[in-house]
Structures are given as C-alpha cells and as structure tokens.
Amino acid sequence: MKPIRYIETELTARYQETDKMGIIDHSVYPIWFEAARTELIKACGHPYSSLESKGLLLPLISLSVRYIAPSYYEDRVIIRSSVSQLTRTRISIGYEVIKKGHDEDILCTGTTDHVFTDKDLRPVNVSKKFPEVYEALSQRYERQT
C-alpha cells in the first residue's frame, strides 16, 4: 500500500469570505491553513485539544502564502497539508489549495512554521518532553521524504 503523503481537508468557500470582487479574500487562506493543520495533527493521533491539555503549544512563528489563482463563493476547495520539516523544537507545515475536481489547478500554496512550547511559551524539546507526539509527527514526516 502506498503511504499517505498529505492530509486533505475539504471546505466550501463562504460568502462572508469574499471581497467586493466576489473572490475569496487573501486573509482567508491562512484560516484555511489552520483548519487543515488541525486535521493533520489529529491524523497523527494527537488532536490540538489533547496537546494543549498536556501543556504543549504550537505558536506560529512564520507564515508564507503564494496566491496563484482566485477562488470564488461556493467553490469546493481541498487543502492538502503535510509536515515539510520537523526538528525537536520546530515544525513546518506545507499547504496546497486546489479547487475540488481540478487537481492540477493550484489556487494557493503556503507554509507555516511553529515552535513547540510549554504553557509559558518557553521552547521545549518535544522528543524528550512528549516523545509520543514527536514519534507520531516523525512518522508522518518520514513518509513524505
């Protein structure tokens, strides 16, 4: 069986997400990234709520977005998310937004970088403090490389 390279999160573009031109506003894509990232972390067996209850946070330290083609109200979009880099203190998630049914038509790509911290926002070595989380993320990352 071929390993899963990414997680797909499907959303419908809402009217409130459009600008005056009827195009999905640029500020919406990072919100879609967050929804996809949440699903990716959950697919690794550790939902965000579980991580936070253990005292592990993943604050955003960097965001990049490349807009390629517009998306419109009621478009069905798929956000593909994957672990693009992983260290003992940081994780990078890559994103690719496509219109459902148009796999070759990429609308947007992006990356978010996060640092693993405790509740006081002090960086932690996730492999030591939360080895089960690091192992789950490592397996997802290794499958992609």
N, C-alpha and C positions, 0 to 999 in steps of 0.2 A: 504494500500500500504506500502511495506517495505521501510524504509528510505535508502537513498544512503549513504554508509559508506565511499566511496572514489570516487575520480575522476580518470578516465582512460584517459591517453594521449598516442596515438599510434604514433610510429616513425619507419622509416626504417633505419637500420644501413648502413651508407655510407662508401664507400671505403676509403675515407680520414680519417675515424675514426679507421681504423685497424692498427695494428702493423705489424712487419715483419713476424709474425706467422699467419697473417690473422685473428687474434682475435681482437675484439673491445678493444682498449686501455683503461687502468684503468682510465685515465684522462677524458674520455668521459662521464662517468656515472654522475659526478656532473653537467655537462652541460645538460644532460637529466633530472636530478632532477630539474634544473632551468626551463626547458620547462614545466614540469609537475606542478611545483609550480605556475607558471604564469597562467596555466589553472585552477588550484584550486582556486586561488584568484579571477579570472574572474568569476568562477561559483558561488562565494559568492556574486556577483553583484558589485564588485569594481575592475575593471582592474588595473594593476600596473600603467598604464599611468594616470588614474584618481587619484589614491592615490598620486602619485608624483606631479601632478598639484595642489593638495590640500596642499602639503607640508609635506606629510607623507612618510617616507622612511623605508625600512626594511633591514638594513645591516646585512650581515651574521656574526655571532659570533662563530659558531661552525659547523663542518661538520664531519659526520662519515659515512663510507662506509664499507660494508661487501660483498666481492666478493665470490660467491658460485659456479657458473658455467659460462663458456665462452659464449659470443655471437659473431656471425660472420657477415661478409659483407652480406648485403641484408636480414638479419633476420628482420622480423617484430616484434617489441617489444612493450609491453604495460607497461607504468609506472603508477602504482597506487599510488596516493598521498592523504594524509589525514592530518587533524590537529590533532597532537598527544598530544600537550599541549598548553594551552593558559592562559596567565595572562594579567594583564592590561598593562604590558610593554614588554612582550616577547611572541613569538610564536614558536612552534616546528612543523615541517612538517615531516611526515614519508613517506618513499618511498619503493615500492616493484617493481622490474623489472622482468617481465616474458616474455618468448617467446610467441608470439601470437599463440593461439590454444593449448598451453601446460600450462594450469592454475596451475598445481601442480609443474611445473619446475621453481622454483625461480632462477633467474640468479644473482640477487644482491639485497641487502636491504640497506637502509640508512636513515639518519636523518639530517636535517639542523635546526639550531637554529638561530633566528633572534630577534633583539631588535627593537621596534618601536621608531623612532627618527624624529626630525624635520629636515629641510634642513641644519642646522648647526651641525647635528649629535648629538644633545642633546636628551637623552631619554625623551619620552613623555608617559603620561598615556593616552592610546588610548581610553579608555572608557569615559574619560572626554573631550578630545580634538576632537575626531572623534567617537562619540557614535554610529553612523550608521554603521561604519566599525566594531567596536567591537561587536555590536549586530549580524551582519551577520556572523562574524567568530565564535562567541559564539554558534550560532545555528548550525553551521557545526560541531563544536566540541562536543556539547551536543548530537548530533545524533549518535556519534560514541561511547560514553561512556555508 
